[in-house]
Amino acid sequence: MKLNLNKLRNTLRTTLISVWEYVIPIWKISGLFKSIKSKKDLENFIQERSAHVTQTTLYGYLKTRIGVKYIAMMEDERFLKSINIAKWNIYVVALADCAFYVFSYLISEKNLKANDCKEIFLNIIEKEKSNGLSDEIYESAKKNFLLRIEKVNFHKYYLEDPFKESGEALYYWSPIADELKTLDKKIVLNSISLKWGLMKDEFKKLTKDLNFN
């Protein structure tokens, strides 16, 4: 059988564009943070690590579940659209979880007095509009965040299953048939929990010398 190299090349190009479109590639953020010393550093950390967790868990799950048909599915416009919708909906919840965790940890463990969680979250999603975040998802994310922050106890949030919401978002929004997702639920939730665990370890190391006394 003769390989159609042009078709293969185009397929791979389509796959790469769709998979890495906006949600930040691993190679861009790996090892980027050496320390966190400012509000801007916190904003960048929250944004990039939330993107990383969204990216690796969503696309990792899709590749595992779809298997050898993954490349072919990436040529299906409806499927790509569903991935894009899922990506943004999971990402904005991940952002909220990460922001709550970061400020809860700093307030409780590092005596941070200025709680800029709301400002940072809103700054990030406002900027994401230029990257493809729809008005509908933006408004929903803002509304849900404002409702959640009213109930957050920042002195203990980081100790109380802080990433539960983004795990549920990954499970709900992943464009996989419901009957299959039901079988995968434990694996899906464990996968995102492990990713957040790595983020927590990294954040603690980056802030080990911080103290706001």
Backbone as JSON Lines, residues from 0, in Angstrom:
{"i":0,"aa":"M","n":[0.84,-1.19,0.0],"ca":[0.0,0.0,0.0],"c":[0.88,1.24,0.0]}
{"i":1,"aa":"K","n":[0.6,2.15,-0.91],"ca":[1.38,3.38,-1.02],"c":[0.85,4.43,-0.05]}
{"i":2,"aa":"L","n":[1.75,4.99,0.74],"ca":[1.36,6.01,1.69],"c":[1.14,7.35,0.99]}
{"i":3,"aa":"N","n":[0.07,8.0,1.31],"ca":[-0.17,9.35,0.83],"c":[0.46,10.31,1.83]}
{"i":4,"aa":"L","n":[1.72,10.69,1.56],"ca":[2.46,11.48,2.52],"c":[1.86,12.86,2.74]}
{"i":5,"aa":"N","n":[1.3,13.44,1.68],"ca":[0.7,14.76,1.84],"c":[-0.5,14.7,2.77]}
{"i":6,"aa":"K","n":[-1.32,13.66,2.6],"ca":[-2.48,13.51,3.46],"c":[-2.06,13.26,4.9]}
{"i":7,"aa":"L","n":[-1.04,12.4,5.07],"ca":[-0.56,12.11,6.41],"c":[-0.01,13.37,7.07]}
{"i":8,"aa":"R","n":[0.77,14.15,6.29],"ca":[1.34,15.39,6.81],"c":[0.24,16.36,7.24]}
{"i":9,"aa":"N","n":[-0.77,16.49,6.38],"ca":[-1.87,17.41,6.7],"c":[-2.66,16.95,7.92]}
{"i":10,"aa":"T","n":[-2.83,15.62,8.04],"ca":[-3.55,15.07,9.19],"c":[-2.8,15.36,10.48]}
{"i":11,"aa":"L","n":[-1.49,15.14,10.45],"ca":[-0.69,15.39,11.64],"c":[-0.68,16.87,12.0]}
{"i":12,"aa":"R","n":[-0.64,17.71,10.96],"ca":[-0.65,19.15,11.2],"c":[-1.98,19.57,11.84]}
{"i":13,"aa":"T","n":[-3.08,19.03,11.31],"ca":[-4.4,19.34,11.87],"c":[-4.49,18.9,13.32]}
{"i":14,"aa":"T","n":[-3.95,17.71,13.58],"ca":[-3.98,17.18,14.94],"c":[-3.21,18.09,15.9]}
{"i":15,"aa":"L","n":[-2.02,18.47,15.5],"ca":[-1.2,19.29,16.37],"c":[-1.84,20.64,16.65]}
{"i":16,"aa":"I","n":[-2.41,21.25,15.6],"ca":[-3.04,22.55,15.77],"c":[-4.23,22.44,16.71]}
{"i":17,"aa":"S","n":[-5.06,21.42,16.48],"ca":[-6.27,21.3,17.29],"c":[-5.96,20.95,18.73]}
{"i":18,"aa":"V","n":[-4.99,20.07,18.92],"ca":[-4.68,19.63,20.28],"c":[-3.98,20.73,21.08]}
{"i":19,"aa":"W","n":[-3.07,21.44,20.46],"ca":[-2.3,22.42,21.2],"c":[-2.84,23.84,21.05]}
{"i":20,"aa":"E","n":[-3.93,24.0,20.31],"ca":[-4.49,25.33,20.11],"c":[-4.8,25.99,21.44]}
{"i":21,"aa":"Y","n":[-4.2,27.09,21.66],"ca":[-4.25,27.92,22.85],"c":[-3.85,27.24,24.16]}
{"i":22,"aa":"V","n":[-4.51,26.16,24.58],"ca":[-4.14,25.59,25.89],"c":[-2.65,25.34,25.87]}
{"i":23,"aa":"I","n":[-1.93,25.95,26.76],"ca":[-0.49,26.13,26.63],"c":[0.26,24.81,26.55]}
{"i":24,"aa":"P","n":[1.12,24.65,25.55],"ca":[1.91,23.42,25.41],"c":[2.82,23.2,26.62]}
{"i":25,"aa":"I","n":[3.06,21.94,26.95],"ca":[3.89,21.6,28.09],"c":[5.28,22.23,27.97]}
{"i":26,"aa":"W","n":[5.84,22.19,26.76],"ca":[7.22,22.67,26.62],"c":[7.34,24.16,26.91]}
{"i":27,"aa":"K","n":[6.24,24.91,26.82],"ca":[6.3,26.33,27.11],"c":[6.33,26.63,28.6]}
{"i":28,"aa":"I","n":[5.76,25.76,29.39],"ca":[5.64,26.09,30.8],"c":[6.5,25.21,31.71]}
{"i":29,"aa":"S","n":[7.05,24.13,31.2],"ca":[7.85,23.24,32.03],"c":[9.1,23.95,32.54]}
{"i":30,"aa":"G","n":[9.24,24.0,33.86],"ca":[10.43,24.6,34.45],"c":[10.46,26.11,34.39]}
{"i":31,"aa":"L","n":[9.34,26.75,34.05],"ca":[9.33,28.18,33.88],"c":[9.49,28.93,35.19]}
{"i":32,"aa":"F","n":[8.91,28.41,36.24],"ca":[8.9,29.12,37.51],"c":[10.06,28.69,38.41]}
{"i":33,"aa":"K","n":[10.87,29.67,38.79],"ca":[11.96,29.41,39.72],"c":[11.63,29.95,41.1]}
{"i":34,"aa":"S","n":[10.73,30.92,41.13],"ca":[10.27,31.47,42.4],"c":[9.0,32.27,42.15]}
{"i":35,"aa":"I","n":[8.28,32.56,43.22],"ca":[7.09,33.4,43.13],"c":[7.27,34.54,44.13]}
{"i":36,"aa":"K","n":[7.36,35.75,43.6],"ca":[7.66,36.89,44.45],"c":[6.69,38.05,44.3]}
{"i":37,"aa":"S","n":[5.75,37.96,43.37],"ca":[4.87,39.08,43.12],"c":[3.46,38.61,42.76]}
{"i":38,"aa":"K","n":[2.54,39.55,42.73],"ca":[1.16,39.25,42.33],"c":[1.13,38.75,40.88]}
{"i":39,"aa":"K","n":[1.97,39.35,40.04],"ca":[2.02,38.92,38.64],"c":[2.53,37.49,38.52]}
{"i":40,"aa":"D","n":[3.5,37.13,39.35],"ca":[3.99,35.75,39.37],"c":[2.86,34.79,39.74]}
{"i":41,"aa":"L","n":[2.06,35.17,40.72],"ca":[0.93,34.34,41.14],"c":[-0.07,34.19,40.01]}
{"i":42,"aa":"E","n":[-0.38,35.29,39.34],"ca":[-1.33,35.23,38.23],"c":[-0.83,34.3,37.13]}
{"i":43,"aa":"N","n":[0.45,34.44,36.78],"ca":[1.02,33.58,35.73],"c":[1.0,32.11,36.15]}
{"i":44,"aa":"F","n":[1.34,31.86,37.41],"ca":[1.35,30.48,37.9],"c":[-0.05,29.87,37.83]}
{"i":45,"aa":"I","n":[-1.04,30.58,38.32],"ca":[-2.41,30.08,38.32],"c":[-2.89,29.82,36.9]}
{"i":46,"aa":"Q","n":[-2.64,30.76,36.01],"ca":[-3.08,30.62,34.63],"c":[-2.41,29.45,33.92]}
{"i":47,"aa":"E","n":[-1.11,29.38,34.04],"ca":[-0.36,28.37,33.28],"c":[-0.52,26.97,33.86]}
{"i":48,"aa":"R","n":[-0.57,26.85,35.16],"ca":[-0.74,25.51,35.72],"c":[-2.17,25.01,35.53]}
{"i":49,"aa":"S","n":[-3.13,25.9,35.52],"ca":[-4.51,25.49,35.23],"c":[-4.63,25.02,33.78]}
{"i":50,"aa":"A","n":[-3.97,25.74,32.87],"ca":[-3.96,25.34,31.47],"c":[-3.28,23.98,31.3]}
{"i":51,"aa":"H","n":[-2.2,23.8,32.01],"ca":[-1.44,22.54,31.92],"c":[-2.27,21.35,32.4]}
{"i":52,"aa":"V","n":[-2.93,21.51,33.54],"ca":[-3.75,20.43,34.06],"c":[-4.91,20.13,33.11]}
{"i":53,"aa":"T","n":[-5.55,21.17,32.61],"ca":[-6.65,20.98,31.65],"c":[-6.16,20.24,30.42]}
{"i":54,"aa":"Q","n":[-5.08,20.72,29.87],"ca":[-4.53,20.14,28.65],"c":[-4.18,18.66,28.81]}
{"i":55,"aa":"T","n":[-3.4,18.36,29.82],"ca":[-2.88,17.0,29.94],"c":[-3.96,15.99,30.32]}
{"i":56,"aa":"T","n":[-4.92,16.42,31.14],"ca":[-5.96,15.47,31.55],"c":[-7.01,15.27,30.47]}
{"i":57,"aa":"L","n":[-7.46,16.35,29.83],"ca":[-8.48,16.22,28.79],"c":[-7.96,15.46,27.59]}
{"i":58,"aa":"Y","n":[-6.83,15.9,27.03],"ca":[-6.31,15.24,25.83],"c":[-5.76,13.86,26.14]}
{"i":59,"aa":"G","n":[-5.22,13.69,27.33],"ca":[-4.76,12.36,27.72],"c":[-5.91,11.37,27.8]}
{"i":60,"aa":"Y","n":[-7.02,11.81,28.37],"ca":[-8.2,10.94,28.47],"c":[-8.75,10.61,27.09]}
{"i":61,"aa":"L","n":[-8.84,11.62,26.23],"ca":[-9.37,11.39,24.88],"c":[-8.5,10.41,24.11]}
{"i":62,"aa":"K","n":[-7.2,10.57,24.19],"ca":[-6.3,9.68,23.46],"c":[-6.39,8.25,23.99]}
{"i":63,"aa":"T","n":[-6.5,8.12,25.31],"ca":[-6.59,6.79,25.9],"c":[-7.9,6.09,25.53]}
{"i":64,"aa":"R","n":[-9.0,6.83,25.61],"ca":[-10.31,6.24,25.35],"c":[-10.53,5.95,23.87]}
{"i":65,"aa":"I","n":[-10.09,6.87,22.99],"ca":[-10.33,6.72,21.55],"c":[-9.33,5.77,20.91]}
{"i":66,"aa":"G","n":[-8.12,5.74,21.44],"ca":[-7.11,4.81,20.94],"c":[-6.65,5.1,19.52]}
{"i":67,"aa":"V","n":[-6.59,4.07,18.7],"ca":[-6.01,4.21,17.36],"c":[-6.85,5.09,16.45]}
{"i":68,"aa":"K","n":[-8.08,5.37,16.83],"ca":[-8.94,6.23,16.01],"c":[-8.74,7.71,16.31]}
{"i":69,"aa":"Y","n":[-7.81,8.02,17.22],"ca":[-7.63,9.39,17.68],"c":[-7.31,10.34,16.53]}
{"i":70,"aa":"I","n":[-6.36,9.95,15.67],"ca":[-5.96,10.82,14.55],"c":[-7.15,11.07,13.63]}
{"i":71,"aa":"A","n":[-7.88,10.0,13.31],"ca":[-9.03,10.14,12.43],"c":[-10.1,11.05,13.03]}
{"i":72,"aa":"M","n":[-10.32,10.92,14.32],"ca":[-11.33,11.74,14.97],"c":[-10.95,13.21,14.95]}
{"i":73,"aa":"M","n":[-9.66,13.49,14.87],"ca":[-9.22,14.87,14.85],"c":[-9.5,15.56,13.52]}
{"i":74,"aa":"E","n":[-10.02,14.8,12.56],"ca":[-10.42,15.39,11.28],"c":[-11.93,15.66,11.25]}
{"i":75,"aa":"D","n":[-12.6,15.29,12.31],"ca":[-14.05,15.48,12.39],"c":[-14.35,16.85,13.01]}
{"i":76,"aa":"E","n":[-14.95,17.73,12.24],"ca":[-15.17,19.1,12.7],"c":[-16.08,19.17,13.93]}
{"i":77,"aa":"R","n":[-17.08,18.33,13.97],"ca":[-17.98,18.35,15.13],"c":[-17.25,17.91,16.4]}
{"i":78,"aa":"F","n":[-16.38,16.92,16.24],"ca":[-15.62,16.45,17.4],"c":[-14.65,17.53,17.88]}
{"i":79,"aa":"L","n":[-14.0,18.2,16.93],"ca":[-13.09,19.28,17.31],"c":[-13.82,20.41,18.02]}
{"i":80,"aa":"K","n":[-15.02,20.71,17.56],"ca":[-15.81,21.75,18.2],"c":[-16.17,21.34,19.63]}
{"i":81,"aa":"S","n":[-16.51,20.08,19.81],"ca":[-16.86,19.6,21.15],"c":[-15.65,19.62,22.08]}
{"i":82,"aa":"I","n":[-14.46,19.35,21.53],"ca":[-13.24,19.43,22.34],"c":[-12.99,20.86,22.78]}
{"i":83,"aa":"N","n":[-13.18,21.79,21.85],"ca":[-12.95,23.2,22.18],"c":[-13.9,23.68,23.28]}
{"i":84,"aa":"I","n":[-15.15,23.29,23.19],"ca":[-16.13,23.65,24.22],"c":[-15.73,23.03,25.56]}
{"i":85,"aa":"A","n":[-15.35,21.75,25.52],"ca":[-14.93,21.07,26.75],"c":[-13.7,21.74,27.35]}
{"i":86,"aa":"K","n":[-12.74,22.04,26.5],"ca":[-11.48,22.64,26.94],"c":[-11.71,23.9,27.76]}
{"i":87,"aa":"W","n":[-12.52,24.79,27.22],"ca":[-12.75,26.07,27.9],"c":[-13.56,25.89,29.17]}
{"i":88,"aa":"N","n":[-14.56,25.04,29.14],"ca":[-15.39,24.84,30.32],"c":[-14.62,24.19,31.47]}
{"i":89,"aa":"I","n":[-13.73,23.28,31.15],"ca":[-12.9,22.65,32.19],"c":[-11.88,23.65,32.7]}
{"i":90,"aa":"Y","n":[-11.29,24.38,31.78],"ca":[-10.22,25.33,32.12],"c":[-10.68,26.41,33.09]}
{"i":91,"aa":"V","n":[-11.85,27.0,32.88],"ca":[-12.28,28.08,33.76],"c":[-12.58,27.57,35.17]}
{"i":92,"aa":"V","n":[-13.02,26.33,35.29],"ca":[-13.23,25.74,36.61],"c":[-11.88,25.43,37.26]}
{"i":93,"aa":"A","n":[-10.95,24.94,36.46],"ca":[-9.6,24.68,36.96],"c":[-8.96,25.97,37.47]}
{"i":94,"aa":"L","n":[-9.17,27.06,36.75],"ca":[-8.65,28.36,37.18],"c":[-9.19,28.74,38.55]}
{"i":95,"aa":"A","n":[-10.49,28.58,38.73],"ca":[-11.1,28.93,40.01],"c":[-10.54,28.07,41.13]}
{"i":96,"aa":"D","n":[-10.49,26.77,40.9],"ca":[-9.95,25.85,41.92],"c":[-8.52,26.23,42.3]}
{"i":97,"aa":"C","n":[-7.72,26.49,41.28],"ca":[-6.31,26.8,41.5],"c":[-6.15,28.13,42.25]}
{"i":98,"aa":"A","n":[-6.94,29.12,41.87],"ca":[-6.88,30.42,42.53],"c":[-7.28,30.3,44.0]}
{"i":99,"aa":"F","n":[-8.35,29.58,44.25],"ca":[-8.79,29.38,45.64],"c":[-7.72,28.66,46.45]}
{"i":100,"aa":"Y","n":[-7.14,27.62,45.85],"ca":[-6.11,26.85,46.56],"c":[-4.91,27.74,46.89]}
{"i":101,"aa":"V","n":[-4.41,28.44,45.89],"ca":[-3.2,29.26,46.06],"c":[-3.39,30.29,47.17]}
{"i":102,"aa":"F","n":[-4.5,31.01,47.14],"ca":[-4.69,32.05,48.15],"c":[-5.04,31.46,49.51]}
{"i":103,"aa":"S","n":[-5.74,30.36,49.53],"ca":[-6.01,29.69,50.8],"c":[-4.71,29.24,51.47]}
{"i":104,"aa":"Y","n":[-3.83,28.66,50.67],"ca":[-2.55,28.19,51.21],"c":[-1.7,29.36,51.72]}
{"i":105,"aa":"L","n":[-1.63,30.43,50.93],"ca":[-0.81,31.58,51.32],"c":[-1.38,32.29,52.55]}
{"i":106,"aa":"I","n":[-2.68,32.39,52.62],"ca":[-3.31,33.04,53.77],"c":[-3.11,32.21,55.04]}
{"i":107,"aa":"S","n":[-3.25,30.91,54.92],"ca":[-3.16,30.04,56.1],"c":[-1.74,29.7,56.51]}
{"i":108,"aa":"E","n":[-0.88,29.46,55.53],"ca":[0.47,28.98,55.83],"c":[1.54,30.07,55.79]}
{"i":109,"aa":"K","n":[1.24,31.18,55.08],"ca":[2.26,32.21,54.9],"c":[1.83,33.58,55.42]}
{"i":110,"aa":"N","n":[0.67,33.6,56.07],"ca":[0.17,34.83,56.69],"c":[-0.08,35.96,55.7]}
{"i":111,"aa":"L","n":[-0.47,35.62,54.49],"ca":[-0.81,36.64,53.5],"c":[-2.06,37.4,53.97]}
{"i":112,"aa":"K","n":[-1.99,38.72,53.89],"ca":[-3.12,39.55,54.33],"c":[-3.97,40.02,53.15]}
{"i":113,"aa":"A","n":[-3.35,40.31,52.02],"ca":[-4.07,40.84,50.86],"c":[-4.6,39.69,50.01]}
{"i":114,"aa":"N","n":[-5.92,39.55,49.99],"ca":[-6.53,38.47,49.22],"c":[-6.93,39.0,47.83]}
{"i":115,"aa":"D","n":[-6.07,38.76,46.86],"ca":[-6.29,39.24,45.49],"c":[-6.86,38.15,44.59]}
{"i":116,"aa":"C","n":[-7.45,37.13,45.18],"ca":[-7.95,35.98,44.42],"c":[-8.96,36.42,43.35]}
{"i":117,"aa":"K","n":[-9.93,37.21,43.75],"ca":[-10.97,37.65,42.81],"c":[-10.38,38.47,41.68]}
{"i":118,"aa":"E","n":[-9.52,39.4,42.01],"ca":[-8.9,40.26,40.99],"c":[-8.12,39.44,39.97]}
{"i":119,"aa":"I","n":[-7.33,38.5,40.45],"ca":[-6.5,37.7,39.56],"c":[-7.36,36.82,38.65]}
{"i":120,"aa":"F","n":[-8.36,36.16,39.22],"ca":[-9.22,35.3,38.4],"c":[-9.89,36.11,37.3]}
{"i":121,"aa":"L","n":[-10.45,37.24,37.66],"ca":[-11.16,38.06,36.67],"c":[-10.2,38.62,35.62]}
{"i":122,"aa":"N","n":[-8.99,38.96,36.03],"ca":[-7.98,39.42,35.06],"c":[-7.67,38.35,34.03]}
{"i":123,"aa":"I","n":[-7.52,37.13,34.52],"ca":[-7.15,36.03,33.62],"c":[-8.25,35.76,32.6]}
{"i":124,"aa":"I","n":[-9.49,35.62,33.07],"ca":[-10.55,35.27,32.11],"c":[-10.85,36.43,31.16]}
{"i":125,"aa":"E","n":[-10.62,37.66,31.6],"ca":[-10.79,38.8,30.7],"c":[-9.78,38.72,29.56]}
{"i":126,"aa":"K","n":[-8.54,38.4,29.88],"ca":[-7.5,38.27,28.86],"c":[-7.78,37.09,27.93]}
{"i":127,"aa":"E","n":[-8.41,36.04,28.45],"ca":[-8.64,34.85,27.65],"c":[-9.65,35.09,26.52]}
{"i":128,"aa":"K","n":[-10.39,36.18,26.58],"ca":[-11.33,36.49,25.5],"c":[-10.61,36.62,24.17]}
{"i":129,"aa":"S","n":[-9.41,37.19,24.2],"ca":[-8.64,37.36,22.97],"c":[-8.05,36.06,22.47]}
{"i":130,"aa":"N","n":[-8.1,35.02,23.3],"ca":[-7.58,33.7,22.91],"c":[-8.68,32.72,22.51]}
{"i":131,"aa":"G","n":[-9.93,33.19,22.51],"ca":[-11.01,32.32,22.06],"c":[-12.07,32.0,23.09]}
{"i":132,"aa":"L","n":[-11.92,32.5,24.31],"ca":[-12.94,32.25,25.33],"c":[-14.22,32.99,24.92]}
{"i":133,"aa":"S","n":[-15.3,32.25,24.75],"ca":[-16.55,32.84,24.29],"c":[-17.19,33.69,25.38]}
{"i":134,"aa":"D","n":[-18.03,34.63,24.97],"ca":[-18.74,35.47,25.93],"c":[-19.62,34.63,26.85]}
{"i":135,"aa":"E","n":[-20.23,33.6,26.28],"ca":[-21.12,32.74,27.07],"c":[-20.37,32.04,28.2]}
{"i":136,"aa":"I","n":[-19.23,31.43,27.87],"ca":[-18.46,30.73,28.89],"c":[-17.83,31.72,29.86]}
{"i":137,"aa":"Y","n":[-17.41,32.87,29.35],"ca":[-16.85,33.91,30.2],"c":[-17.86,34.35,31.26]}
{"i":138,"aa":"E","n":[-19.07,34.65,30.84],"ca":[-20.09,35.11,31.78],"c":[-20.46,34.03,32.78]}
{"i":139,"aa":"S","n":[-20.54,32.79,32.31],"ca":[-20.85,31.68,33.2],"c":[-19.73,31.47,34.22]}
{"i":140,"aa":"A","n":[-18.49,31.55,33.75],"ca":[-17.34,31.36,34.64],"c":[-17.29,32.46,35.71]}
{"i":141,"aa":"K","n":[-17.55,33.69,35.29],"ca":[-17.54,34.81,36.22],"c":[-18.64,34.66,37.27]}
{"i":142,"aa":"K","n":[-19.83,34.31,36.82],"ca":[-20.96,34.14,37.74],"c":[-20.69,33.03,38.74]}
{"i":143,"aa":"N","n":[-20.22,31.88,38.26],"ca":[-19.96,30.75,39.15],"c":[-18.84,31.06,40.15]}
{"i":144,"aa":"F","n":[-17.81,31.76,39.67],"ca":[-16.71,32.12,40.57],"c":[-17.2,33.02,41.68]}
{"i":145,"aa":"L","n":[-17.98,34.03,41.33],"ca":[-18.47,34.98,42.34],"c":[-19.39,34.31,43.35]}
{"i":146,"aa":"L","n":[-20.14,33.32,42.9],"ca":[-20.98,32.55,43.83],"c":[-20.12,31.69,44.75]}
{"i":147,"aa":"R","n":[-19.1,31.07,44.19],"ca":[-18.24,30.2,44.97],"c":[-17.41,30.96,46.0]}
{"i":148,"aa":"I","n":[-16.88,32.1,45.6],"ca":[-15.96,32.82,46.49],"c":[-16.68,33.3,47.76]}
{"i":149,"aa":"E","n":[-17.98,33.51,47.66],"ca":[-18.75,33.93,48.82],"c":[-18.8,32.84,49.89]}
{"i":150,"aa":"K","n":[-18.6,31.59,49.48],"ca":[-18.7,30.46,50.4],"c":[-17.34,29.89,50.81]}
{"i":151,"aa":"V","n":[-16.27,30.4,50.2],"ca":[-14.95,29.85,50.46],"c":[-14.4,30.34,51.8]}
{"i":152,"aa":"N","n":[-13.96,29.4,52.61],"ca":[-13.23,29.73,53.83],"c":[-11.75,29.6,53.49]}
{"i":153,"aa":"F","n":[-11.11,30.73,53.26],"ca":[-9.73,30.72,52.79],"c":[-8.75,30.2,53.83]}
{"i":154,"aa":"H","n":[-9.19,30.07,55.07],"ca":[-8.29,29.56,56.1],"c":[-8.19,28.03,56.09]}
{"i":155,"aa":"K","n":[-9.1,27.38,55.37],"ca":[-9.01,25.92,55.32],"c":[-9.38,25.3,53.97]}
{"i":156,"aa":"Y","n":[-9.69,26.12,52.97],"ca":[-10.08,25.59,51.66],"c":[-9.03,24.62,51.1]}
{"i":157,"aa":"Y","n":[-7.76,24.98,51.24],"ca":[-6.68,24.18,50.66],"c":[-6.58,22.78,51.27]}
{"i":158,"aa":"L","n":[-7.23,22.57,52.4],"ca":[-7.2,21.27,53.08],"c":[-8.42,20.41,52.77]}
{"i":159,"aa":"E","n":[-9.4,20.96,52.05],"ca":[-10.71,20.31,51.93],"c":[-11.05,19.92,50.49]}
{"i":160,"aa":"D","n":[-10.31,19.02,49.9],"ca":[-10.58,18.56,48.53],"c":[-10.73,19.77,47.6]}
{"i":161,"aa":"P","n":[-9.68,20.6,47.49],"ca":[-9.79,21.88,46.78],"c":[-10.02,21.79,45.28]}
{"i":162,"aa":"F","n":[-9.77,20.63,44.68],"ca":[-9.89,20.51,43.23],"c":[-11.05,19.61,42.8]}
{"i":163,"aa":"K","n":[-11.99,19.47,43.68],"ca":[-13.16,18.63,43.39],"c":[-13.94,19.15,42.18]}
{"i":164,"aa":"E","n":[-14.14,20.46,42.1],"ca":[-14.96,21.04,41.03],"c":[-14.35,20.81,39.66]}
{"i":165,"aa":"S","n":[-13.04,20.98,39.53],"ca":[-12.41,20.78,38.22],"c":[-12.39,19.31,37.83]}
{"i":166,"aa":"G","n":[-12.32,18.42,38.8],"ca":[-12.43,16.99,38.51],"c":[-13.8,16.66,37.95]}
{"i":167,"aa":"E","n":[-14.84,17.23,38.56],"ca":[-16.19,17.0,38.08],"c":[-16.41,17.63,36.71]}
{"i":168,"aa":"A","n":[-15.77,18.77,36.47],"ca":[-15.88,19.43,35.16],"c":[-15.22,18.58,34.08]}
{"i":169,"aa":"L","n":[-14.06,18.01,34.39],"ca":[-13.39,17.13,33.42],"c":[-14.28,15.95,33.08]}
{"i":170,"aa":"Y","n":[-14.85,15.35,34.08],"ca":[-15.72,14.19,33.86],"c":[-16.96,14.58,33.05]}
{"i":171,"aa":"Y","n":[-17.57,15.7,33.4],"ca":[-18.82,16.12,32.75],"c":[-18.6,16.56,31.3]}
{"i":172,"aa":"W","n":[-17.57,17.36,31.06],"ca":[-17.42,17.98,29.75],"c":[-16.64,17.15,28.73]}
{"i":173,"aa":"S","n":[-15.9,16.17,29.15],"ca":[-15.14,15.35,28.19],"c":[-16.09,14.77,27.15]}
{"i":174,"aa":"P","n":[-15.82,14.98,25.87],"ca":[-16.73,14.52,24.81],"c":[-16.62,13.02,24.53]}
{"i":175,"aa":"I","n":[-17.01,12.26,25.52],"ca":[-17.02,10.8,25.47],"c":[-18.43,10.34,25.82]}
{"i":176,"aa":"A","n":[-18.9,9.29,25.18],"ca":[-20.24,8.77,25.43],"c":[-20.44,8.5,26.92]}
{"i":177,"aa":"D","n":[-21.61,8.85,27.43],"ca":[-21.89,8.74,28.87],"c":[-21.68,7.33,29.4]}
{"i":178,"aa":"E","n":[-22.07,6.33,28.61],"ca":[-21.95,4.95,29.1],"c":[-20.48,4.55,29.26]}
{"i":179,"aa":"L","n":[-19.61,5.16,28.47],"ca":[-18.17,4.89,28.6],"c":[-17.57,5.7,29.76]}
{"i":180,"aa":"K","n":[-18.0,6.96,29.87],"ca":[-17.49,7.79,30.95],"c":[-17.81,7.2,32.32]}
{"i":181,"aa":"T","n":[-18.97,6.59,32.44],"ca":[-19.36,5.99,33.71],"c":[-18.34,4.93,34.14]}
{"i":182,"aa":"L","n":[-17.85,4.18,33.17],"ca":[-16.85,3.16,33.45],"c":[-15.5,3.77,33.82]}
{"i":183,"aa":"D","n":[-15.26,4.97,33.32],"ca":[-13.95,5.61,33.47],"c":[-13.87,6.57,34.64]}
{"i":184,"aa":"K","n":[-14.97,6.8,35.33],"ca":[-15.04,7.92,36.28],"c":[-13.9,7.92,37.29]}
{"i":185,"aa":"K","n":[-13.64,6.8,37.92],"ca":[-12.6,6.75,38.93],"c":[-11.23,7.07,38.34]}
{"i":186,"aa":"I","n":[-10.97,6.54,37.16],"ca":[-9.68,6.78,36.5],"c":[-9.53,8.25,36.13]}
{"i":187,"aa":"V","n":[-10.61,8.83,35.6],"ca":[-10.57,10.24,35.18],"c":[-10.32,11.15,36.39]}
{"i":188,"aa":"L","n":[-11.03,10.91,37.47],"ca":[-10.86,11.74,38.66],"c":[-9.48,11.56,39.29]}
{"i":189,"aa":"N","n":[-8.98,10.34,39.26],"ca":[-7.64,10.08,39.79],"c":[-6.57,10.79,38.96]}
{"i":190,"aa":"S","n":[-6.77,10.81,37.64],"ca":[-5.77,11.42,36.76],"c":[-5.63,12.9,37.04]}
{"i":191,"aa":"I","n":[-6.75,13.6,37.21],"ca":[-6.65,15.04,37.46],"c":[-6.17,15.3,38.88]}
{"i":192,"aa":"S","n":[-6.53,14.43,39.8],"ca":[-6.04,14.57,41.17],"c":[-4.52,14.48,41.23]}
{"i":193,"aa":"L","n":[-3.96,13.55,40.46],"ca":[-2.5,13.4,40.42],"c":[-1.83,14.64,39.83]}
{"i":194,"aa":"K","n":[-2.42,15.21,38.79],"ca":[-1.86,16.41,38.18],"c":[-1.89,17.58,39.16]}
{"i":195,"aa":"W","n":[-2.99,17.73,39.85],"ca":[-3.07,18.8,40.84],"c":[-2.1,18.55,41.99]}
{"i":196,"aa":"G","n":[-1.89,17.29,42.32],"ca":[-0.93,16.96,43.37],"c":[0.47,17.44,43.03]}
{"i":197,"aa":"L","n":[0.86,17.27,41.78],"ca":[2.16,17.76,41.33],"c":[2.23,19.28,41.41]}
{"i":198,"aa":"M","n":[1.13,19.93,41.05],"ca":[1.07,21.39,41.13],"c":[1.24,21.86,42.57]}
{"i":199,"aa":"K","n":[0.56,21.18,43.51],"ca":[0.65,21.56,44.92],"c":[2.09,21.42,45.43]}
{"i":200,"aa":"D","n":[2.73,20.33,45.07],"ca":[4.12,20.12,45.5],"c":[5.02,21.22,44.95]}
{"i":201,"aa":"E","n":[4.82,21.56,43.69],"ca":[5.62,22.61,43.07],"c":[5.39,23.96,43.76]}
{"i":202,"aa":"F","n":[4.13,24.27,44.01],"ca":[3.8,25.56,44.62],"c":[4.4,25.68,46.02]}
{"i":203,"aa":"K","n":[4.36,24.61,46.78],"ca":[4.94,24.64,48.12],"c":[6.45,24.87,48.07]}
{"i":204,"aa":"K","n":[7.11,24.28,47.09],"ca":[8.55,24.48,46.95],"c":[8.86,25.91,46.53]}
{"i":205,"aa":"L","n":[8.05,26.44,45.6],"ca":[8.28,27.79,45.11],"c":[8.06,28.85,46.19]}
{"i":206,"aa":"T","n":[7.21,28.54,47.16],"ca":[6.87,29.53,48.19],"c":[7.44,29.19,49.56]}
{"i":207,"aa":"K","n":[8.36,28.25,49.61],"ca":[8.85,27.79,50.91],"c":[9.53,28.89,51.72]}
{"i":208,"aa":"D","n":[10.12,29.87,51.03],"ca":[10.81,30.96,51.73],"c":[9.94,32.21,51.87]}
{"i":209,"aa":"L","n":[8.7,32.13,51.42],"ca":[7.8,33.28,51.53],"c":[7.21,33.36,52.93]}
{"i":210,"aa":"N","n":[7.13,34.56,53.45],"ca":[6.41,34.77,54.7],"c":[6.0,36.25,54.74]}
{"i":211,"aa":"F","n":[4.72,36.49,54.97],"ca":[4.21,37.85,54.89],"c":[4.08,38.52,56.26]}
{"i":212,"aa":"N","n":[4.78,38.01,57.25],"ca":[4.77,38.64,58.58],"c":[5.45,40.01,58.52]}
